[in-house]
Amino acid sequence: MSALVAGFLLIGYLLAPGVIYRLFFSAYIPARRYQRTRTEEVVFSLLVTIAPFVLSWILLVHTPLGNLPNLSIGPSKAEAYRIVFRSLLPGPELTPPNPLSARVHLADSYLRAFLEQGRFLFLLWLFCALEGWASGLIVSRYGDYSTNQRMHRLLKRFCDDFLLTYVSEWELLFTTRSLPRSQQDFDVEIDALAAGILYRGKLVDWFLDQDGKLEGIFLERAARYQQAELERDRERGAEKPRESYWRTIPGAKLYLVASTIANYNIRYASPAQQDTTLAQLRARFGGEATITQLPPDSFDDPINSP
């Protein structure tokens, strides 16, 4: 019975609050995607539980909310806790005059203590959810905080010193979360030097191992820089725009293994800058390439139209 009660308290007061906090925090920004040790998990849950625990205790002890709903099951709250605590202590078992009545009384005490704890845990988990939601909301507006305003400086400092420590650094680098909300729809473009070849493209996904280290990245609209062709043209004295040395890589996505990447450059490009002009296409594929313009989109119904 002692192990059961200890497990209930550990899950209810430490593990569950941390899970609830991360669940609501992740509604705005994903938390670190790596496996924590048990010690790290307990410390994290303890930190996020302090404020909700104190607030729940104040409401239940110093306000009329502690008497709602009115429980009339078994003994009083204090007596129920005393009986439960006494039953968990090691020692010789005493034979009561009426064993059946004593067991019923003990069961009622456990039920009363469980309901009292359930009321406390309900408030605790509710405040943990609100805390996680509020923390995620604060972090999601990180890019909008201005150093000219005192409140913004405090919020930014709070994010840097506490909240962002539970967010993967790759989440900030590979997304636009650190930019103002007006630029949240920007694309993340990467120039990566992998295995001696320069690649570029739009970053669409990345993968981490259980320790939080980068394993690889996925690029869309990937292109490869023809360095050898550039060197040959320089030897012949031919001058071409640098854009013409980029060659589009066939396929929907390109995967680059992180261990092959020597360095990379990250750009945040406006979606309006993603449209490739005719001059850029000719510079990339050469002046002799045949480029056919697509017809304008038509919204007519091909079946029912006359």
HELIX and SHEET records of a PDB file:
HELIX    1   1 SER A    2  LEU A   10  1                                   9    
HELIX    2   2 ILE A   11  LEU A   15  3                                   5    
HELIX    3   3 ALA A   16  PHE A   25  1                                  10    
HELIX    4   4 ARG A   38  HIS A   62  1                                  25    
HELIX    5   5 PRO A   64  ASN A   67  5                                   4    
HELIX    6   6 LYS A   77  LEU A   88  1                                  12    
HELIX    7   7 PRO A   99  SER A  140  1                                  42    
HELIX    8   8 TYR A  142  ASP A  144  5                                   3    
HELIX    9   9 ARG A  150  ASP A  161  1                                  12    
HELIX   10  10 LEU A  163  TYR A  166  5                                   4    
HELIX   11  11 GLU A  169  LEU A  173  1                                   5    
HELIX   12  12 ARG A  181  GLN A  183  5                                   3    
HELIX   13  13 GLN A  227  ARG A  236  1                                  10    
HELIX   14  14 ARG A  242  TYR A  245  5                                   4    
HELIX   15  15 ALA A  258  THR A  260  5                                   3    
HELIX   16  16 PRO A  271  GLN A  273  5                                   3    
HELIX   17  17 LEU A  278  PHE A  285  1                                   8    
SHEET    1   A 5 TRP A 246  THR A 248  0                                        
SHEET    2   A 5 LEU A 214  TYR A 225 -1                                        
SHEET    3   A 5 ILE A 197  LEU A 208 -1                                        
SHEET    4   A 5 ASP A 187  ALA A 194 -1                                        
SHEET    5   A 5 ILE A 261  ALA A 269 -1                                        
SHEET    1   B 3 TRP A 246  THR A 248  0                                        
SHEET    2   B 3 LEU A 214  TYR A 225 -1                                        
SHEET    3   B 3 LYS A 253  VAL A 257 -1                                        
END                                                                             
